[in-house]
Amino acid sequence: MFIKIKGVQHYLWRAVDQDSDELDILMQKRRNKKAAMKFFNKLLKGQRQQR
């Protein structure tokens, strides 16, 4: 998803669980899929341990 803040385009990544609850978001000025995947994999790893 793309959003503009003060005229500058940013990339917004969202982690959503099976119940459509938003777990976390990541906003980046430059699109970096590898960094986003690393961030969310770490987040989801913690979620699996809690359930």
C-alpha positions as CSV (number, residue, x, y, z in Angstrom):
1,M,0.0,0.0,0.0
2,F,1.3,3.5,-0.7
3,I,0.6,6.6,1.4
4,K,1.9,10.2,1.1
5,I,3.2,12.1,4.1
6,K,4.0,15.7,3.5
7,G,4.1,15.0,-0.2
8,V,6.6,12.1,0.1
9,Q,5.5,8.6,-0.9
10,H,5.9,5.8,1.7
11,Y,5.3,2.1,1.5
12,L,3.1,0.6,4.2
13,W,3.2,-3.1,5.0
14,R,0.6,-4.6,7.4
15,A,0.6,-7.9,9.2
16,V,-3.0,-9.3,9.6
17,D,-4.0,-12.5,11.4
18,Q,-6.7,-14.9,10.4
19,D,-9.3,-13.0,12.3
20,S,-8.4,-9.8,10.4
21,D,-6.8,-8.2,13.4
22,E,-3.9,-6.0,12.6
23,L,-0.8,-7.3,14.3
24,D,1.8,-4.7,13.3
25,I,2.7,-2.3,10.5
26,L,6.0,-1.3,8.9
27,M,6.4,2.0,7.0
28,Q,9.4,2.6,4.7
29,K,10.5,5.5,2.5
30,R,12.0,3.0,0.0
31,R,10.5,-0.3,-0.9
32,N,12.6,-3.1,0.6
33,K,10.7,-6.4,0.5
34,K,13.5,-8.3,2.0
35,A,13.6,-6.1,5.1
36,A,9.8,-6.2,5.4
37,M,9.7,-10.0,5.2
38,K,12.4,-10.3,7.9
39,F,10.4,-7.9,10.2
40,F,7.2,-9.8,9.7
41,N,8.7,-13.3,10.0
42,K,10.2,-12.3,13.3
43,L,6.8,-10.9,14.4
44,L,4.9,-14.1,13.3
45,K,7.4,-16.3,15.0
46,G,6.6,-14.7,18.3
47,Q,2.8,-15.0,17.6
48,R,3.1,-18.8,17.0
49,Q,4.8,-19.2,20.4
50,Q,2.0,-17.3,22.2
51,R,-0.9,-19.5,20.9
